[in-house]
Amino acid sequence: MTATTTTMPPTPRASAPLVARESLWSRIRRGSLWISITTVAIMILLWEVIPQIGIVNRILFPTFSDTILGFGQLVSGGYWWEDLGKTLYAVAIAWVIGVTFGFVMGVALGISPFIRTAITPYAIAVQALPKVVLAPLLIGWLGFGSESKIALAVIICFFPVWIDTMVGLALPNANEFKLMQSLKASRWQVFTKLQLPSAVPMIMVGVKHALLLAFTGVLVAEILSASDGGLGKLAKEFASQLNMSLTYAVVLVVVIIAVALVSLADVVERRVVFWSEESRARKR
Amino acid sequence: MTTMTQTAPLVRAEGVTKRFGSGEKEMVALSGLNLEVQEGEFLSLLGPSGCGKSTALNIMGGLLSATEGTITFSGEPMIEPRREIGMMFQQAVMFPWRTTLDNVLLPVEIFGEKKKDYIAKADELLGMVGIKDFRDSYPWQLSGGMQQRAALCRVLLHDPKLLLLDEPFGALDEFTREAMNQELLRLQAYSGSTAVLVTHNITEAVFMSDRIAVMSARPGRLVGILEVPFDRPRTPDLQTTNDFVKLVAEARRMLELQ
């Protein structure tokens, strides 16, 4: 009896910390952080020097320091916070609506073959369509306010959530379904205890993707219909005044926001689907 | 066939045939299976791939319905999966978002019972298979053998009357597989369950079983039943005895007859 219980020594793997991830400190020690810092420094240096020595026109391509000055000017302007707020608000609303709609559609198509057959042709059409073309239509229907902006962003961002949810729900393998069937699990139990948890890693990918697409959608709409304000409107206005350092500053802000959103989403993703990387590497 | 015992069999299959598809694509997976599984025995379904042994097992478990023939469990017709029947598959089927303990307790949730009523039992079983220290680890932190140990705990949690085992250790290496077979015999004896094992490994079938149902392929059918008279508990030494080797040869001969 006891002999058999000692045949399996604990593997070292099992005693390793649950979520081992490279810390900032270890990156500094290993030197990989220095590589990143050096490349960024070289980029900034080139950005600073090339317009100054006249290879490109400094008016059209402002230097790094011009851009930083423009950034200061931008931030000190009273209109700035309102425009930033309008953009982020629209992104947040569009993202929530897009993710919710995409998830509901994904679940409907994922669990009902009938709905899947009925809707798939339209789904393919929607996917193939460059959705920006709908912008004039939406502005015509909903006016120049935030509604048309949010509508365009929703249309652009819901698709990956939809598809990833649908695909994710089909991920469990035959044995997993058989186990649930052998336990006489109801359809609802199979969905909540097997399909949905299996789909979460995929859904998270779609949700992350949707965040950036919503951002893109809002900016495009702002550039097309300037009356509601926002970062897109600022970029367009500064560019039309040939105020390139301010235009660059807006672009810089957009880059910073995008990177921040992606990083935040990555952190959340790792917390939510802590099992995903490890188990995927071992399974299938 | 020859098993005319006094007690009613736990499982009785009469003329069970299973066809998949229809028309030209029709495939007969299992043809006219007559088989009785006695209470408390360890029966193996032995045969090459395509002999319908897994199909037969799935029909016994209520996962598939027979095209023809009847199958009863404790005298009642099998029409759907039952709680008294526990199934194990080729893979451990552990959900990676659940800890070992929560995986073992999955049936409790599905059956709508209280988890806390079963934690002590689950811990006891995990202790018996030697992975109690890993109750709060996740499956991907466990080796394949440890995962199957956990799966064994999960299937035994509700004291099933019948264990249906579809090559449960087929994916494991030879050493782990032997250890797991020992473990399985020990726990089956402890729980008093009846067991039906699907395997294509002759030695394994002889070592584990009281009776072996030898099957052949295309169409899947029963060739004959081989009685294995060795005493229990069985130890690995048994495999080197003359009687054991003779039975293995006998089983091989039955398989090759077709």
Boltz contact constraints between the chains, C-beta under 6 A:
constraints:
  - contact:
      token1: [A, 4]
      token2: [B, 182]
      max_distance: 6.0
  - contact:
      token1: [A, 4]
      token2: [B, 183]
      max_distance: 6.0
  - contact:
      token1: [A, 5]
      token2: [B, 130]
      max_distance: 6.0
  - contact:
      token1: [A, 7]
      token2: [B, 179]
      max_distance: 6.0
  - contact:
      token1: [A, 8]
      token2: [B, 130]
      max_distance: 6.0
  - contact:
      token1: [A, 11]
      token2: [B, 143]
      max_distance: 6.0
  - contact:
      token1: [A, 13]
      token2: [B, 141]
      max_distance: 6.0
  - contact:
      token1: [A, 14]
      token2: [B, 137]
      max_distance: 6.0
  - contact:
      token1: [A, 14]
      token2: [B, 141]
      max_distance: 6.0
  - contact:
      token1: [A, 175]
      token2: [B, 89]
      max_distance: 6.0
  - contact:
      token1: [A, 175]
      token2: [B, 91]
      max_distance: 6.0
  - contact:
      token1: [A, 175]
      token2: [B, 93]
      max_distance: 6.0
  - contact:
      token1: [A, 176]
      token2: [B, 93]
      max_distance: 6.0
  - contact:
      token1: [A, 179]
      token2: [B, 93]
      max_distance: 6.0
  - contact:
      token1: [A, 181]
      token2: [B, 63]
      max_distance: 6.0
  - contact:
      token1: [A, 182]
      token2: [B, 61]
      max_distance: 6.0
  - contact:
      token1: [A, 182]
      token2: [B, 81]
      max_distance: 6.0
  - contact:
      token1: [A, 182]
      token2: [B, 87]
      max_distance: 6.0
  - contact:
      token1: [A, 183]
      token2: [B, 107]
      max_distance: 6.0
  - contact:
      token1: [A, 183]
      token2: [B, 110]
      max_distance: 6.0
  - contact:
      token1: [A, 184]
      token2: [B, 81]
      max_distance: 6.0
  - contact:
      token1: [A, 185]
      token2: [B, 110]
      max_distance: 6.0
  - contact:
      token1: [A, 189]
      token2: [B, 110]
      max_distance: 6.0
  - contact:
      token1: [A, 197]
      token2: [B, 97]
      max_distance: 6.0
  - contact:
      token1: [A, 275]
      token2: [B, 96]
      max_distance: 6.0
  - contact:
      token1: [A, 275]
      token2: [B, 97]
      max_distance: 6.0
  - contact:
      token1: [A, 275]
      token2: [B, 138]
      max_distance: 6.0
  - contact:
      token1: [A, 278]
      token2: [B, 140]
      max_distance: 6.0
  - contact:
      token1: [A, 279]
      token2: [B, 96]
      max_distance: 6.0
  - contact:
      token1: [A, 279]
      token2: [B, 140]
      max_distance: 6.0
  - contact:
      token1: [A, 282]
      token2: [B, 140]
      max_distance: 6.0
